[in-house]
Amino acid sequence: PGRCPDCNRGGASERGLHGTDSGQVTQLERKYYIDSTYITVPREEVEINTPLRDGLVEDWDLYQRLIDHLYRRHLKTTPTEHPVLMSEPPWNVKSKREKVTELMFETYNVPAFFLCKSAVLSAFANGRGTALVVDSGAGQTSAVPVHDGYCLTGATVRTPLAGNFITAQCGHFMSELGCQVVPPYMIATKEAVKERTEPVWTRRKNLPSVTDSYHIYMTNEILRDFAMSVAQVSTTSLQDEIEHSTSIPSTSYEFPNGYSLNATVEKFKLTEGLFNAGSANIKGVSGGDLLSLPNVVINSASQCDVDVRPTLYSNVVVVGGNSLLPGFPERLNRELSQKTPHSVRVKLVQNTSAIERRFSPWIGGSILASLGTFQQMWISKQEYEENGKRIVDKKCP
């Protein structure tokens, strides 16, 4: 079967972007640029948007154009030739589930379709039918219990402490240093300078007048690269790291405009808010109202039947882009072990492959769709025509 890359994950929500002319134009006159290669080119009056919010589809026109792009440029096949398995967030709502089912059958005329919770697919990708899936992506971190292949959606717990929070922390850090983050599209030349000294660079001439959304996106791309290159998670509390570590190895990074720095304890400060919510700074939310990642996991498990909890704690599956941060699994395991009863055995399950950990729902979907026992679970074209879009609620729990 043909499997569409997961459009609900952080990777797709970060890369599945488009630009539209912002003047007084009709929908038909808009020109769309999809994929990171195209949107990095500065153009006048181009807005950067995403079809998703909190993992749910908000802009259906853009979502459909994204699917068109996937079929045309990546899958390179026609929709009528292959069944489609799509992942969905555990908090997806009935109306959106039915709408995407209708879209795939009515617009793309697929022969069969299935919706599966991303947490279930991540569990399958790690060889587990029962697990507590901790998924830390761009917009949020979630803990979702999966029992015997079924998602216990009522026990799902989420927090905004995730990748975008780390990006914002990087932005605050650079502001404190008094250094402006300059995207590459603005830079013509740069000179080598000493560490943490004023950068020397020249502005590119004849730059198009870009929109704020474009400039913010390109700036955040630099901050995300900085975070991926420098940020680490302290395996103990940050205070312990500072007090007991005699020397913290430095990590160097050079920004596009030539500004460079060697980060030591700062690289731990960027991520400490994930585990110490009191120190987190998110606009409009006080740190006391946020759940740290360990508390998200514990709160989720505590909402499950007491007999299931030991199995969940011994199968904590860690996925998502932030799980690739050095020290992330070790810190989570340490804090869960400290905050749970001594009788509870905490065991983290994590794939050694960075690609498989980041895109675990897609991996799980590829496994599930290839199983012989799964073939009877598809929603067929005939079933859809007989029952309508509501069939998804019956066949895709």
matplotlib code that plots the C-alpha trace (Angstrom):
import matplotlib.pyplot as plt

x = [0.0, 1.0, 1.6, 1.5, 4.2, 2.7, 1.2, 0.2, 3.7, 6.3, 8.4, 5.5, 4.1, 7.6, 8.2, 4.7, 4.6, 3.4, 3.6, 0.6, 0.4, -1.0, -2.5, -6.2, -6.4, -8.8, -8.1, -7.5, -4.8, -2.7, 0.5, 1.7, 5.3, 5.5, 8.6, 11.6, 13.7, 11.2, 10.3, 13.8, 14.0, 13.0, 10.0, 7.8, 4.4, 4.8, 3.3, 4.4, 1.6, 0.9, -2.3, -2.1, -2.7, -2.0, -1.7, -5.2, -6.1, -7.3, -6.7, -8.3, -7.4, -3.7, -3.9, -5.3, -2.5, 0.0, -1.4, -1.3, 2.3, 3.1, 1.5, 3.1, 6.6, 7.3, 5.1, 4.9, 1.8, -1.9, -4.2, -6.5, -3.7, -3.0, -4.8, -3.8, -3.0, -2.9, -1.9, -3.8, -3.2, -5.0, -7.0, -8.4, -12.1, -14.9, -15.7, -12.1, -11.8, -14.9, -13.8, -10.4, -12.1, -14.5, -11.6, -9.6, -12.5, -14.4, -11.4, -8.7, -10.8, -8.5, -9.5, -9.2, -8.4, -7.5, -6.9, -4.7, -3.6, 0.0, 0.8, -0.4, 1.9, 4.9, 4.3, 4.2, 7.4, 9.1, 7.6, 5.1, 1.3, 1.1, 3.2, 3.2, 4.2, 6.0, 6.1, 8.0, 7.7, 7.6, 4.5, 3.9, 4.9, 2.3, 2.0, -0.5, -1.2, -1.6, -3.1, -3.3, -3.0, -5.7, -5.2, -6.5, -7.3, -9.0, -5.6, -3.8, -1.8, -0.1, 2.2, 3.5, 7.0, 8.5, 10.6, 9.1, 9.8, 13.4, 13.6, 12.1, 14.7, 17.5, 16.0, 16.0, 19.6, 20.7, 18.8, 20.6, 23.9, 22.8, 23.3, 20.8, 20.1, 20.4, 19.0, 21.2, 19.0, 20.0, 23.8, 26.1, 29.5, 30.9, 34.3, 35.8, 35.7, 36.7, 34.3, 31.3, 32.5, 30.4, 29.9, 31.1, 28.8, 27.3, 23.7, 22.7, 21.6, 18.2, 16.5, 12.8, 10.4, 9.6, 6.7, 7.1, 6.0, 8.8, 11.5, 10.3, 10.3, 13.8, 15.1, 13.6, 15.3, 18.6, 17.6, 16.4, 19.8, 21.5, 19.4, 20.1, 23.8, 24.3, 21.4, 21.8, 19.8, 21.5, 21.2, 20.7, 19.1, 20.8, 21.9, 23.5, 25.3, 26.7, 27.7, 29.3, 30.7, 34.3, 34.4, 31.6, 32.9, 32.1, 30.3, 31.1, 28.7, 28.9, 25.9, 25.4, 26.6, 29.9, 29.0, 30.5, 30.3, 31.4, 28.5, 29.1, 26.4, 24.2, 23.5, 21.8, 19.9, 18.2, 16.4, 16.0, 12.5, 11.3, 12.0, 11.7, 8.5, 8.8, 11.7, 9.9, 8.9, 6.0, 4.1, 0.7, 1.4, 3.0, 5.5, 3.3, 0.5, 2.8, 3.5, 7.1, 7.7, 8.0, 4.8, 3.0, 4.0, 3.0, -0.3, -1.1, -0.3, -2.3, -5.4, -5.2, -6.4, -4.1, -3.5, -2.2, 0.3, 3.2, 3.2, 3.0, 5.9, 8.0, 7.3, 7.8, 8.4, 10.2, 9.8, 9.8, 12.5, 13.3, 14.1, 17.3, 18.6, 21.7, 20.7, 17.0, 16.2, 18.6, 17.0, 13.5, 14.3, 16.1, 13.2, 10.5, 12.4, 12.7, 9.0, 7.3, 7.0, 9.9, 7.8, 7.4, 10.0, 10.6, 12.1, 12.5, 12.2, 14.0, 15.1, 18.8, 18.1, 17.5, 15.4, 13.2, 12.7, 11.8, 9.4, 8.2, 4.5, 5.5, 7.6, 4.8, 2.4, 4.6, 4.7, 1.0, -0.1, 2.1, 0.6, -1.7, -4.0, -4.5, -5.9, -9.5, -9.4, -9.2, -12.3, -13.0, -14.5, -17.6, -18.0, -17.6, -20.3, -22.7, -22.1, -20.7, -18.0, -19.3, -17.8, -14.4, -15.7, -16.7, -13.7, -10.9, -11.2]
y = [0.0, 3.6, 5.4, 9.2, 10.7, 11.7, 15.2, 15.6, 15.3, 18.0, 17.1, 17.7, 20.7, 22.3, 21.4, 21.4, 25.2, 27.4, 31.0, 33.0, 36.4, 38.7, 41.4, 41.8, 38.6, 35.7, 32.2, 31.1, 33.7, 32.6, 30.8, 28.2, 27.2, 23.9, 22.3, 23.8, 24.2, 26.6, 28.7, 29.6, 31.9, 35.4, 36.7, 39.8, 39.5, 35.8, 34.7, 31.5, 29.4, 25.8, 23.8, 22.5, 23.8, 21.5, 18.7, 19.2, 20.4, 24.0, 25.1, 22.4, 24.1, 24.2, 20.6, 19.4, 21.2, 19.5, 16.1, 17.0, 17.9, 14.6, 12.5, 14.5, 15.1, 12.4, 9.4, 9.9, 7.8, 8.3, 8.1, 5.5, 2.9, 2.4, 2.3, 5.1, 4.8, 8.2, 8.9, 11.3, 12.9, 11.2, 14.4, 14.6, 15.4, 13.6, 16.3, 16.4, 12.6, 12.4, 15.3, 13.8, 10.4, 12.2, 14.1, 10.9, 9.0, 11.8, 13.9, 11.4, 8.3, 6.0, 2.3, 2.0, 4.2, 3.9, 6.4, 5.3, 7.2, 8.3, 6.9, 3.5, 3.6, 4.7, 1.8, -0.6, 0.9, 0.0, -3.5, -2.8, -3.3, -1.8, 1.3, 4.9, 6.9, 10.2, 12.3, 15.5, 17.5, 21.1, 22.5, 20.2, 17.2, 14.5, 11.3, 8.8, 5.3, 2.5, -0.8, -3.9, -1.7, 0.7, 4.3, 5.4, 8.9, 9.9, 9.6, 11.8, 14.6, 17.5, 20.4, 23.2, 22.6, 21.3, 22.2, 25.7, 26.5, 25.6, 27.8, 30.7, 30.1, 30.3, 33.6, 35.0, 33.8, 35.7, 38.8, 38.7, 38.6, 41.7, 39.8, 40.0, 36.7, 37.4, 34.9, 33.9, 35.5, 39.0, 38.4, 39.2, 38.9, 38.3, 38.4, 36.1, 37.7, 36.7, 34.8, 36.9, 40.0, 42.2, 40.5, 42.2, 41.5, 43.3, 43.3, 41.8, 44.4, 44.6, 42.4, 41.9, 43.3, 40.1, 39.7, 39.5, 35.8, 35.0, 36.8, 35.2, 31.7, 32.1, 33.5, 30.6, 28.2, 29.6, 29.3, 25.7, 24.8, 26.4, 24.4, 21.1, 21.8, 23.2, 22.4, 19.5, 18.2, 17.9, 14.4, 15.8, 19.1, 22.2, 23.3, 19.9, 20.2, 23.6, 22.7, 19.2, 19.5, 20.7, 21.5, 21.5, 20.9, 23.8, 23.5, 26.1, 27.5, 30.2, 32.1, 33.0, 36.6, 35.4, 35.8, 32.8, 31.5, 28.6, 27.5, 25.7, 25.8, 27.8, 24.7, 23.1, 26.3, 26.2, 22.9, 23.0, 24.4, 21.0, 19.4, 22.4, 24.0, 26.7, 28.2, 28.1, 31.3, 31.1, 34.1, 34.2, 31.3, 31.3, 28.6, 27.4, 26.5, 24.3, 20.6, 19.4, 16.4, 13.9, 15.2, 14.8, 11.1, 10.6, 12.3, 10.3, 7.0, 7.9, 8.3, 4.6, 1.5, 0.7, -2.8, -1.4, 1.2, -1.2, -2.3, 1.2, 2.4, -0.5, 0.4, 4.2, 4.8, 8.0, 9.6, 12.9, 15.4, 16.5, 13.0, 13.3, 16.0, 14.5, 13.6, 13.8, 10.1, 9.8, 12.8, 11.6, 8.1, 9.6, 11.9, 9.3, 6.8, 9.5, 10.6, 7.2, 4.6, 2.3, -0.6, 0.8, -0.3, 2.5, 1.5, 3.7, 2.3, 4.2, 3.4, 3.8, 5.3, 9.1, 8.9, 6.1, 8.0, 11.2, 9.6, 6.7, 7.0, 6.6, 3.6, 2.1, 2.7, 1.0, -2.1, -2.1, -1.7, -4.6, -7.1, -9.7, -9.5, -5.8, -6.1, -6.7, -3.5, -1.1, 1.0, -0.1, 2.2, 0.1, 0.4, 4.2, 4.4, 2.3, 4.0, 7.5, 9.3, 8.1, 4.7, 6.0, 6.3, 2.6, 1.1, 3.4, 3.6]
z = [0.0, -0.6, 2.7, 2.9, 5.2, 8.5, 7.9, 11.6, 13.0, 13.9, 10.9, 8.5, 10.3, 10.2, 6.5, 5.1, 4.6, 1.8, 0.7, -0.8, -2.4, 0.2, -2.0, -3.1, -5.0, -5.3, -4.2, -7.8, -8.3, -5.4, -6.1, -3.6, -2.8, -0.9, 0.6, 2.3, -0.9, -2.4, 0.6, 1.5, -1.6, -0.6, -2.5, -2.1, -0.5, 0.4, 3.6, 5.5, 6.8, 8.0, 7.6, 11.1, 14.6, 17.6, 15.1, 13.8, 10.3, 10.2, 6.6, 4.5, 1.2, 2.0, 3.5, 0.1, -1.8, 0.5, -0.3, -4.0, -3.6, -1.8, -4.6, -7.4, -6.1, -3.5, -3.9, -7.7, -8.1, -8.6, -5.5, -7.1, -7.2, -3.5, -0.1, 2.3, 6.0, 7.8, 11.4, 13.6, 17.0, 19.9, 20.5, 17.0, 16.8, 15.1, 12.6, 11.3, 11.2, 9.0, 6.8, 6.0, 5.3, 2.9, 1.3, 0.6, -0.9, -2.7, -4.0, -4.3, -4.9, -2.9, -3.0, 0.8, 3.8, 7.5, 10.3, 13.2, 16.4, 16.1, 19.6, 18.6, 15.6, 17.7, 20.0, 17.1, 15.7, 19.0, 19.1, 21.8, 21.9, 25.4, 26.2, 27.5, 24.5, 25.2, 22.1, 22.2, 19.0, 17.9, 19.5, 22.4, 24.4, 25.0, 27.1, 25.7, 27.1, 24.6, 25.9, 23.7, 20.5, 21.5, 22.5, 25.9, 24.8, 28.0, 29.8, 27.3, 28.9, 27.1, 27.7, 25.5, 26.8, 23.5, 20.5, 19.9, 23.6, 23.1, 20.0, 22.0, 24.7, 22.1, 21.0, 24.5, 25.0, 21.9, 23.0, 26.3, 24.5, 22.5, 19.2, 16.4, 14.6, 10.9, 8.3, 5.4, 2.8, 4.1, 4.1, 1.2, 2.9, 6.4, 8.1, 10.7, 14.2, 17.7, 19.9, 21.2, 19.5, 17.2, 13.8, 10.6, 7.6, 4.7, 3.7, 0.4, -2.2, -3.9, -1.4, -2.0, 0.6, 2.5, 4.9, 8.7, 8.6, 6.2, 8.2, 11.4, 9.9, 8.4, 11.7, 13.7, 11.2, 12.4, 16.1, 15.5, 13.9, 16.9, 19.3, 17.5, 17.4, 20.9, 23.3, 25.7, 28.7, 32.0, 33.3, 36.8, 37.8, 36.4, 39.8, 40.5, 37.1, 38.0, 41.5, 40.9, 37.4, 37.6, 33.9, 31.4, 27.8, 25.5, 22.2, 19.5, 17.0, 14.3, 13.1, 9.4, 10.0, 11.5, 15.2, 17.1, 20.6, 22.8, 25.0, 28.3, 31.0, 28.6, 26.5, 29.6, 30.5, 27.1, 27.9, 31.7, 31.4, 30.0, 33.3, 35.6, 34.5, 37.2, 35.2, 31.9, 30.2, 27.7, 26.6, 28.3, 30.6, 34.0, 34.9, 37.7, 35.3, 33.2, 33.6, 33.4, 31.1, 34.1, 35.5, 32.2, 32.1, 35.8, 35.4, 32.3, 34.0, 37.1, 35.0, 33.9, 35.8, 38.6, 37.2, 33.9, 35.4, 36.1, 32.4, 31.2, 33.4, 32.2, 28.6, 28.3, 24.6, 23.9, 20.4, 18.7, 17.7, 21.2, 22.3, 20.2, 22.5, 24.3, 27.9, 27.3, 27.8, 30.8, 32.6, 32.0, 33.3, 36.3, 37.3, 36.7, 38.9, 41.6, 41.5, 41.3, 44.1, 44.7, 43.8, 40.2, 37.7, 35.1, 31.8, 28.8, 25.3, 22.6, 19.1, 18.5, 15.1, 15.2, 12.0, 13.4, 16.7, 14.9, 12.4, 14.5, 13.5, 9.8, 10.7, 12.7, 9.9, 7.4, 9.7, 10.4, 6.8, 5.6, 8.1, 6.6, 9.6, 9.0, 5.5, 6.8, 8.8, 5.8, 5.1, 1.5, -1.1, -1.1, 2.7, 2.4, -0.4, 1.7, 5.1, 4.3, 6.2, 9.6, 8.9, 10.2, 13.7, 13.6, 11.9, 13.2, 17.0]

ax = plt.figure().add_subplot(projection="3d")
ax.plot(x, y, z, "-o")
ax.set_aspect("equal")
plt.show()
